[in-house]
């Protein structure tokens, strides 16, 4: 199974990238938010984190291998998580992810089903199902630092998101409500102070109360 592929972008189409890797051109399916990030990179070398699946159905003996590409591993992880929602398959997930992962995860965590219905192909019932299934699983994606200009997050930023997710869980174990814990974490993030451990985050949270 291919997990990462690097090549030169030949063309950026509505729902796919044509990537030149050696003598072969590969089709890489991408959601809209990824397409926007690479639409000006034709002729440049880009690395995609890849998920593969077979497109077909049980009534047909013909299955077509497909590659789905993201610029950062965390985006791929969110996509895989999004696909676990009942009645959301690969095609529907690809169509739905028209906004950055952080924005979608933030809406899920605050249980904003109305906002989720603004995503392509997502109706009221599906939006409510997304919230019910994922609201406790998207914290680290919602807490990701916003990337400048739509560029993918660096590994350091992804690690910071995991740190804040752990701090968020720690605050709730101390008795804070999910909403209060999220507000306190957001305040620490907006302060711009670098934290290297959960303890440092917790210390900053309670220092703000003094």
C-alpha positions in Angstrom: 0.0 0.0 0.0 1.3 3.4 -0.9 1.3 5.9 2.0 3.2 8.8 0.4 3.9 9.9 -3.1 6.1 12.7 -4.4 6.0 14.1 -8.0 5.5 17.1 -10.2 2.0 18.5 -10.6 1.0 18.4 -14.3 -2.6 19.5 -13.9 -5.0 20.6 -11.2 -8.6 19.6 -12.2 -11.9 20.0 -10.4 -11.6 16.9 -8.2 -8.1 15.5 -8.9 -4.5 16.2 -9.4 -2.4 14.7 -12.2 1.0 14.0 -10.7 4.1 13.0 -12.7 6.2 10.5 -10.9 9.1 9.3 -13.2 7.6 8.2 -16.5 4.1 7.7 -15.0 1.3 10.2 -14.5 -0.8 9.4 -11.4 -4.4 10.4 -10.7 -4.7 11.7 -7.1 -8.2 12.5 -5.9 -8.4 15.5 -3.6 -11.1 17.4 -1.6 -11.7 21.0 -2.5 -9.6 22.5 0.4 -6.5 20.6 -0.8 -7.2 21.6 -4.5 -7.2 25.3 -3.4 -3.8 24.8 -1.7 -2.1 23.4 -4.8 -3.9 25.1 -7.7 -1.0 27.5 -8.2 1.7 24.8 -7.9 1.6 23.4 -11.5 5.1 22.4 -12.5 6.3 22.1 -8.9 7.2 19.0 -6.9 4.7 18.2 -4.1 4.4 15.3 -1.7 1.0 13.9 -0.9 0.0 11.6 2.0 -2.1 8.9 0.3 -5.0 6.7 1.1 -6.1 4.0 -1.4 -9.4 2.3 -2.0 -11.1 0.2 -4.7 -14.0 1.8 -6.4 -16.7 -0.6 -7.5 -19.7 -2.5 -6.2 -20.6 -6.1 -5.3 -22.7 -6.5 -8.5 -19.7 -5.7 -10.7 -16.5 -7.6 -11.2 -14.6 -4.5 -12.1 -12.9 -2.5 -9.4 -10.8 0.6 -10.0 -7.9 1.5 -7.7 -8.0 5.1 -6.5 -5.6 7.3 -4.6 -6.7 10.1 -2.3 -4.1 12.7 -1.5 -3.6 15.3 1.3 -0.7 17.6 2.0 -0.4 16.7 5.6 -0.8 13.4 7.5 -3.2 15.0 10.0 -5.5 15.9 7.2 -5.5 12.3 6.0 -6.2 11.1 9.6 -9.2 13.4 9.8 -10.5 12.2 6.5 -10.3 8.6 7.7 -12.1 9.6 10.9 -14.8 11.4 8.9 -15.4 8.3 6.9 -16.3 6.3 10.0 -19.6 8.3 10.3 -22.6 6.1 9.2 -23.6 6.6 5.6 -20.5 8.7 4.8 -18.3 6.9 2.3 -15.2 7.9 0.6 -16.9 9.8 -2.3 -19.2 11.7 0.1 -16.4 12.6 2.4 -14.3 13.9 -0.5 -17.1 16.1 -1.7 -17.9 17.3 1.8 -14.5 18.5 2.8 -14.7 21.9 1.2 -13.4 23.8 4.2 -10.1 23.5 6.1 -10.0 20.6 8.6 -9.6 22.9 11.6 -12.9 24.7 10.7 -14.8 21.5 10.3 -13.5 20.0 13.5 -14.2 23.1 15.4 -17.9 23.1 14.2 -18.2 19.4 15.2 -16.8 20.0 18.6 -19.1 22.9 19.3 -22.0 20.7 18.0 -22.9 23.2 15.3 -24.9 21.0 13.0 -26.3 24.0 11.2 -22.8 25.1 10.1 -22.0 21.6 8.9 -25.0 21.7 6.6 -23.1 24.3 4.6 -20.6 21.6 3.5 -21.4 20.1 0.0 -23.7 17.1 0.2 -24.3 17.4 4.0 -28.0 17.6 5.1 -29.5 18.2 8.5 -29.7 14.5 9.5 -26.2 13.7 8.3 -24.8 16.8 10.1 -26.4 15.7 13.4 -24.9 12.2 12.8 -21.5 13.7 12.3 -21.7 15.6 15.6 -23.0 12.6 17.5 -20.2 10.3 16.1 -17.2 12.6 16.2 -17.7 15.4 18.8 -15.5 13.6 21.3 -12.9 12.6 18.7 -11.9 15.8 17.0 -10.3 17.9 19.7 -6.7 17.8 18.4 -7.9 18.8 14.9 -10.0 21.7 16.3 -7.0 22.9 18.3 -4.6 22.9 15.4 -2.9 26.3 14.9 -4.3 28.0 11.8 -1.8 27.7 8.9 -0.8 30.8 7.0 -2.2 31.2 3.5 -3.8 27.8 3.5 -0.4 26.0 3.6 -0.3 22.6 5.3 0.6 22.4 9.0 4.2 21.5 9.8 5.0 18.4 11.9 5.8 20.8 14.8 2.3 22.3 14.6 0.7 18.9 14.5 2.6 18.0 17.7 1.4 21.2 19.3 -2.2 20.2 18.5 -1.7 16.9 20.2 -0.2 18.7 23.3 -3.2 21.0 23.5 -5.6 18.0 23.1 -3.9 16.3 26.1 -4.2 19.6 28.1 -7.8 19.8 27.2 -8.5 16.3 28.5 -6.5 17.1 31.7 -8.6 20.3 32.3 -11.8 18.3 32.0 -10.4 15.7 34.5 -10.0 18.6 36.9 -13.7 19.3 36.7 -14.0 21.9 34.0 -16.8 21.6 31.4 -15.8 20.9 27.8 -16.8 24.4 26.8 -14.8 26.0 29.7 -11.8 23.8 29.0 -11.9 24.8 25.3 -12.2 28.5 26.1 -9.2 28.3 28.5 -7.1 26.4 25.9 -8.0 29.0 23.2 -6.8 31.8 25.5 -3.5 30.1 26.0 -3.1 29.6 22.2 -4.0 33.2 21.5 -1.5 34.4 24.1 1.3 33.2 21.7 3.3 31.7 24.6 5.1 28.5 23.7 4.4 25.4 25.8 6.4 22.2 25.8 4.3 20.2 28.2 0.8 19.7 29.5 1.9 21.0 32.9 3.0 24.3 31.3 -0.4 24.7 29.6 -2.3 24.0 32.8 -0.1 26.4 34.7 -0.9 29.2 32.2 -4.6 28.4 32.4 -4.8 28.8 36.1 -2.3 31.7 36.2 -4.9 33.7 34.1 -7.4 33.1 36.8 -5.2 34.8 39.5 
